[in-house]
Amino acid sequence: MTEFTSVGRSATGRASRYGSQLVKHFTAKDVEGSWEDTRGFVRFSFGLAEFEAADDALILRVACTSEEDVARLRDVVERHLVRFGTRDELSVTWDSGSEN
């Protein structure tokens, strides 16, 4: 099975806070996921979103079986993060994506 991935980065000194907030938000909607220490994931019906808190950024990785689903999952994750991080003016810079 072909997997399409994309990695994003959001500069913040509070990456763990935002990563755990994303996981809690999505898992409250009966979606599988967890957050431990500086890493977490959420498994949606159409793809997987992984989060890693670095010292200066939250790293986001999405993986799906189609380019359309990668774009959709990037949008979902980014919209929520930007909304949660309004006060910190968060944004996400995504790579161009790849096929594995």
N, C-alpha and C positions, 0 to 999 in steps of 0.2 A: 504494500500500500504506500502510495506517495504521501509525504508529509510536507506541508508548506509552513514555514516559520517566519516570524518577524520579531526583532528585538527593539525595545524602546528604552529610553532613558529620561528620567525626570529629575532635574537637579533639586535637591532638598537636603537639609541637615536633619530632617525628621522622617527618614525613609521607613524605618520600622513602624512608626505610628501610622503612616499612610498605607503601608502594605497590609498591616493587620486590620486596619479599618476596611480596606477593600474586601479582604477575605471574610470578615464578619458580616459585611453587608450582603455579599452574594450568598453565603451559606445560610443566612436567615431566610432565604427564599428556597430552601430545600435543595440546594446545589452542593455537591460534595466538595470539600476543601478543608485546608487546615493552615495554621500559621504557627511556626516554632522558631524561636530565637530571631533569626534574620531572614528566614525563607518561608515561602508559602505557595499554595497553589489553589486553583479553583477549576473543577472539571465541569464544563458546560456540556450540553447535549451535542454541540457542534464543534467543540475544541477545548484545548487546555490552556489556561493562563497561569504562568509561574511568575513569582515576584521574589526579588532578592534585594535586601537593604544593604547598600554600601555606605561608607561614611558620608559621601557627598551626593548620593543619588539613589533613587529607587529604580532598579532594573526590571523591566517587564518583558516577558517572552511569551508569545502566543504561538500555538501549533494547531493546525487544522488539516483536514484532508482536501481542502480546495482553497484557491486564492480568494474566492468570494467570501468564504467563512473567515479567513485570516483578516480580511478587511473589516468584516462585521465585528469580529471579536476585538480587534484593535480599537474600533470605534466605541464599543461598549465599555471597555476598560478605561480608555482615555477620558471619555465623557464623565465617568464616575470619579476618577482621580482628580480631574480639573475642578469638578464641582466641590469635592471634599476639600481641595486645596485652594479654594478661592482666595482666602486671606493671604496665603503665601504666593499667590499668582503662579501656581504650578502649570507647566505645559509638558508635553511629551514629544521627544524627537525620535522618530522611528527610522530604522534602516530600510532599505528597499525591499527586504523580504527575500526568502530563498526557498528553493525546492530541495528536499533531502530524499 
